Amino acid sequence: MNRLFSGRSDMPFALLLLAPSLLLLGGLVAWPMVSNIEISFLRLPLNPQHRVNVCWGE
């Protein structure tokens, strides 16, 4: 019965096994958000200039 309640000692080992998969999952979830932010910051200054040039051309 003592073996059933000594789960606390297995917790660091379980966290060591789960940490890489949790980091990978977090990276896969966060990467599209980070890349969208970078792309939107790169595109925001360029798009209005193109639209203004097109409007002036018309």
GURO-211154 format. One record per residue (C-alpha): residue number from 0; residue in one letter; x, y, z. Coordinates in nm, 2 decimals, padded with zeros to 4 digits. Example, Ala and Ser with C-alpha at 12.3 -4.5 7.8 and 13.67 -1.06 7.14 Angstrom:
residues 2
{pos=0; code=a; X=01.23; Y=-00.45; Z=00.78}
{pos=1; code=s; X=01.37; Y=-00.11; Z=00.71}
//
This chain:
residues 58
{pos=0; code=m; X=00.00; Y=00.00; Z=00.00}
{pos=1; code=n; X=00.29; Y=00.24; Z=00.06}
{pos=2; code=r; X=00.39; Y=00.20; Z=-00.30}
{pos=3; code=l; X=00.06; Y=00.33; Z=-00.42}
{pos=4; code=f; X=00.09; Y=00.66; Z=-00.22}
{pos=5; code=s; X=00.46; Y=00.72; Z=-00.30}
{pos=6; code=g; X=00.38; Y=00.88; Z=-00.64}
{pos=7; code=r; X=00.55; Y=01.20; Z=-00.55}
{pos=8; code=s; X=00.89; Y=01.05; Z=-00.59}
{pos=9; code=d; X=00.81; Y=00.96; Z=-00.95}
{pos=10; code=m; X=00.70; Y=01.31; Z=-01.04}
{pos=11; code=p; X=01.05; Y=01.45; Z=-01.14}
{pos=12; code=f; X=01.10; Y=01.15; Z=-01.36}
{pos=13; code=a; X=00.77; Y=01.20; Z=-01.53}
{pos=14; code=l; X=00.84; Y=01.57; Z=-01.58}
{pos=15; code=l; X=01.17; Y=01.49; Z=-01.74}
{pos=16; code=l; X=00.99; Y=01.26; Z=-01.98}
{pos=17; code=l; X=00.71; Y=01.50; Z=-02.06}
{pos=18; code=a; X=00.92; Y=01.82; Z=-02.07}
{pos=19; code=p; X=01.06; Y=01.78; Z=-02.43}
{pos=20; code=s; X=00.72; Y=01.69; Z=-02.57}
{pos=21; code=l; X=00.55; Y=01.98; Z=-02.39}
{pos=22; code=l; X=00.82; Y=02.22; Z=-02.52}
{pos=23; code=l; X=00.78; Y=02.09; Z=-02.87}
{pos=24; code=l; X=00.40; Y=02.12; Z=-02.85}
{pos=25; code=g; X=00.43; Y=02.47; Z=-02.71}
{pos=26; code=g; X=00.67; Y=02.56; Z=-02.99}
{pos=27; code=l; X=00.44; Y=02.43; Z=-03.26}
{pos=28; code=v; X=00.15; Y=02.62; Z=-03.11}
{pos=29; code=a; X=00.34; Y=02.95; Z=-03.06}
{pos=30; code=w; X=00.53; Y=02.94; Z=-03.39}
{pos=31; code=p; X=00.25; Y=03.05; Z=-03.62}
{pos=32; code=m; X=00.16; Y=03.33; Z=-03.39}
{pos=33; code=v; X=00.52; Y=03.46; Z=-03.38}
{pos=34; code=s; X=00.57; Y=03.42; Z=-03.75}
{pos=35; code=n; X=00.24; Y=03.60; Z=-03.82}
{pos=36; code=i; X=00.35; Y=03.89; Z=-03.60}
{pos=37; code=e; X=00.68; Y=03.92; Z=-03.78}
{pos=38; code=i; X=00.53; Y=03.89; Z=-04.13}
{pos=39; code=s; X=00.26; Y=04.14; Z=-04.04}
{pos=40; code=f; X=00.51; Y=04.39; Z=-03.92}
{pos=41; code=l; X=00.71; Y=04.34; Z=-04.24}
{pos=42; code=r; X=00.40; Y=04.37; Z=-04.46}
{pos=43; code=l; X=00.23; Y=04.66; Z=-04.29}
{pos=44; code=p; X=00.47; Y=04.93; Z=-04.40}
{pos=45; code=l; X=00.48; Y=04.79; Z=-04.76}
{pos=46; code=n; X=00.11; Y=04.75; Z=-04.83}
{pos=47; code=p; X=-00.01; Y=05.10; Z=-04.77}
{pos=48; code=q; X=00.27; Y=05.24; Z=-04.99}
{pos=49; code=h; X=00.16; Y=05.01; Z=-05.28}
{pos=50; code=r; X=-00.20; Y=05.11; Z=-05.23}
{pos=51; code=v; X=-00.12; Y=05.48; Z=-05.22}
{pos=52; code=n; X=00.09; Y=05.45; Z=-05.54}
{pos=53; code=v; X=-00.19; Y=05.26; Z=-05.72}
{pos=54; code=c; X=-00.44; Y=05.53; Z=-05.61}
{pos=55; code=w; X=-00.20; Y=05.81; Z=-05.73}
{pos=56; code=g; X=-00.15; Y=05.62; Z=-06.06}
{pos=57; code=e; X=-00.52; Y=05.61; Z=-06.12}
//
